[in-house]
Amino acid sequence: MILLFVGDVVGKPGRRALARILPRLVDEHQVDYSVVNIENSAGGFGVTPAVLSEIDELAIDCYTSGNHIWDKKEGVELLDLEPRLLRPANYPEGAPGSGLHVGETAAGIKVATINLEGQVFMKALESPFRVADGLLAGLDDDVKVILVDFHCEATSEKQAMGFFLDGRVSAVIGTHTHAPTADERILPQGTAFQTDAGMTGPYESVIGMRHDKVLRRFMTQLRTPFEVAKRDVRLAAVKIDVDESTGHARSIERFLIRHEP
């Protein structure tokens, strides 16, 4: 079966690219199940009901996120209303929402999506490694296909998670840094891995934001507001071919597709 993961959708430019390109990818590559990270989809920070409603018209089976899922109050409220919208599972008990979703393909194959957040250079959360262990232990035996979105700053932590889960999940795909890495591969025990899928948004930018606004903050150390950039919009994604009987990956392929308005 074919899994498709789309990297962090940034603002309206990212949503437009997603709407234009995702249907073609799903059709051309006969995608069975698709997961999209939408934590930056509303103005670059968080998600809103209106944005989720817009995106929900597309062929998306599960939504992942990261540290910015908390940036809009109305987006936080969605976490308890939409089970397909995940937040990282290693936030403390009592946080809204869930970090695990189990869905099915049209052919009835169960697919688990796990969302985790790193600790290095980020918040003091529970160990994503120990939380991953617990979530996997709680899955039914017939859930073989498992995709992990590891939202993380440090490349070392992402790669460590890949080897930690090698052979136990179908894929570990990193998000958060918005820069696609060229290290997609199948790890020794059969898990597909990429350090970062990259972002779906404007690449003439600093991780999706207008570079002049970001430079001003670096130069002055003042908290000047950021603004989503508009030029050189691309969709970043990764396709994973999985043996549904074992959950092991056969191949992984990355995409960085320019959006032509």
C-alpha positions in Angstrom: 0.0 0.0 0.0 1.1 3.6 -0.6 1.3 6.2 2.3 1.7 9.9 1.5 2.9 12.4 4.0 2.9 16.1 3.3 5.2 18.4 5.3 4.1 21.5 7.3 1.5 23.5 5.4 2.3 27.2 5.9 -0.5 29.8 5.6 -2.6 30.5 2.6 0.2 29.9 0.0 0.7 26.4 1.5 -3.0 25.7 1.5 -3.4 26.7 -2.1 -0.5 24.5 -3.1 -1.9 21.6 -1.2 -5.3 22.0 -2.9 -3.8 22.2 -6.3 -1.1 19.4 -6.0 -2.4 16.9 -3.5 -5.3 15.5 -5.7 -2.8 15.0 -8.6 -0.3 13.2 -6.3 -3.0 10.9 -4.8 -4.2 10.0 -8.3 -0.9 9.6 -10.1 0.7 7.5 -7.3 -2.5 5.6 -6.3 -2.2 6.7 -2.7 -4.1 4.6 -0.2 -3.7 6.8 2.9 -2.5 10.4 3.3 -1.4 12.4 6.3 -0.7 16.2 6.3 0.9 18.3 9.0 -1.2 21.5 9.4 0.2 23.2 12.5 1.2 26.3 10.5 -1.8 26.4 8.2 -3.6 29.4 9.6 -1.5 32.5 9.0 1.7 30.5 9.8 0.7 29.7 13.3 -1.9 27.1 14.4 -5.2 26.1 12.8 -8.7 27.4 12.9 -12.1 25.8 12.2 -12.4 27.7 8.9 -9.0 26.5 7.7 -9.7 23.0 8.8 -13.0 23.1 6.9 -11.2 24.3 3.8 -8.5 21.6 3.9 -11.1 18.9 4.8 -12.4 18.9 1.3 -9.2 17.2 0.2 -8.3 13.5 0.3 -6.6 13.6 3.7 -7.1 10.8 6.3 -5.2 12.3 9.3 -3.8 15.7 10.3 -0.6 16.0 12.4 0.8 19.1 14.1 3.4 20.3 16.6 4.2 23.0 19.1 2.2 25.7 17.2 -1.0 23.8 17.4 -1.6 25.7 20.7 -1.3 29.2 19.0 -4.9 29.8 18.3 -7.6 29.2 20.9 -10.2 28.1 18.4 -7.7 25.6 17.1 -7.1 24.1 20.5 -10.8 23.5 20.9 -10.8 21.5 17.7 -8.5 18.9 19.2 -11.4 17.4 21.2 -13.8 17.7 18.4 -11.9 16.2 15.4 -10.2 12.8 16.2 -8.2 13.0 13.0 -6.5 16.2 14.2 -3.5 15.2 16.3 -1.3 17.0 18.7 2.0 15.6 19.9 1.3 12.6 22.2 4.0 13.5 24.8 2.2 16.6 26.2 1.2 16.1 29.8 -2.0 14.2 30.8 -5.0 16.6 30.7 -3.9 18.4 27.5 -6.7 18.5 24.9 -6.8 16.0 22.1 -4.7 12.9 21.3 -1.4 12.0 19.7 -2.7 8.8 18.1 -5.2 8.1 15.4 -6.1 4.7 13.9 -7.9 4.9 10.5 -8.5 2.6 7.6 -7.9 2.6 3.9 -10.7 2.1 1.4 -9.6 -1.5 1.3 -10.0 -1.9 5.1 -6.3 -1.8 6.0 -5.8 -0.2 9.4 -3.2 2.6 9.6 -2.0 4.2 12.9 -0.6 7.7 12.9 1.5 8.8 15.9 2.4 12.4 16.5 5.4 13.2 18.8 7.4 16.3 19.7 11.1 16.4 20.5 12.7 17.6 23.7 16.0 19.1 22.5 15.8 22.9 22.1 12.1 22.6 22.7 9.7 22.3 25.7 10.3 20.1 28.7 7.9 17.4 27.6 7.6 13.8 28.5 10.2 11.5 26.7 8.9 10.9 23.2 10.8 7.6 23.2 9.0 6.3 26.3 5.6 7.7 25.0 6.2 6.0 21.7 6.8 2.7 23.5 3.6 3.0 25.4 1.5 3.9 22.3 2.9 0.9 20.3 2.2 -1.5 23.2 -1.4 -0.4 23.2 -2.1 -1.0 19.6 -4.1 -4.0 18.5 -2.0 -6.8 16.8 -3.8 -6.3 13.5 -2.4 -2.7 13.2 0.7 -3.2 11.1 1.0 0.0 9.2 2.2 2.8 11.5 3.4 6.3 10.5 5.2 8.6 13.0 5.4 12.4 12.6 8.3 13.4 14.8 8.1 17.2 15.2 11.6 18.1 16.4 14.3 20.7 16.2 17.5 18.6 16.4 18.4 16.3 13.6 20.2 14.0 16.0 17.0 13.5 18.0 15.0 12.7 14.9 17.6 10.2 13.6 17.8 8.6 17.1 14.0 8.1 17.0 14.3 6.5 13.6 16.7 3.9 14.9 14.7 3.5 18.1 11.6 2.6 16.2 13.3 0.7 13.3 11.4 -2.4 12.6 8.5 -1.5 14.8 6.8 1.2 12.6 6.5 1.7 8.9 7.9 5.2 8.8 9.4 8.0 10.9 9.2 11.3 9.2 10.6 14.5 10.8 8.9 17.8 10.7 9.3 21.3 12.3 12.5 22.7 10.7 10.7 23.4 7.3 13.9 22.4 5.4 13.6 19.2 3.4 16.5 16.8 3.9 18.0 14.6 1.2 18.5 11.5 3.5 15.4 9.5 2.8 16.2 5.8 3.2 15.0 2.4 4.6 16.6 1.7 7.9 18.1 -1.8 8.5 15.0 -3.4 10.1 12.5 -2.0 7.5 11.4 1.5 8.7 11.4 4.3 6.2 13.0 7.5 7.5 13.6 11.1 6.5 15.0 13.7 8.9 12.7 16.4 7.7 10.0 16.3 5.0 10.2 20.1 4.5 7.4 22.6 4.3 4.5 23.1 1.9 4.7 26.9 1.5 6.8 29.8 0.2 10.5 29.0 -0.2 11.6 32.6 -0.9 11.4 33.1 2.8 13.0 32.2 6.2 11.1 29.0 7.0 7.9 30.4 5.4 8.1 33.9 6.8 9.0 37.1 4.9 12.8 37.3 5.2 12.8 41.1 5.8 10.6 40.7 8.9 12.8 37.9 10.2 16.0 39.8 9.5 14.7 42.8 11.4 14.1 40.6 14.5 17.6 39.1 14.2 19.2 42.6 13.7 17.3 44.4 16.5 16.3 41.6 18.9 12.8 43.2 19.0 9.8 41.0 18.7 8.6 42.4 15.4 5.6 40.5 13.9 6.2 37.9 11.3 4.3 37.6 8.0 3.8 34.6 5.7 5.8 35.1 2.5 4.3 34.6 -0.9 6.9 33.6 -3.5 8.3 30.3 -4.8 5.6 28.2 -3.3 6.2 24.4 -3.2 4.7 21.3 -1.8 7.0 19.0 0.1 5.9 15.4 0.6 7.2 11.8 0.9 5.7 8.6 -0.5 6.2 5.3 1.3 5.4 1.9 -0.2 4.5 -0.4 2.7 4.0 -4.1 2.9 0.7 -4.2 4.8 1.3 -7.7 6.0 4.4 -6.9 7.9 4.2 -3.1 8.2 7.8 -2.8 6.8 8.6 -0.2 4.1 9.6 -1.3 0.6 10.6 2.2 -0.6 10.6 5.9 0.2 10.6 8.8 -2.3 10.6 12.5 -1.5 8.9 15.3 -3.5 9.4 19.0 -3.7 6.9 20.3 -6.3 6.6 23.9 -7.4 3.1 25.4 -7.3 2.2 27.2 -10.5 -0.7 29.6 -9.7 
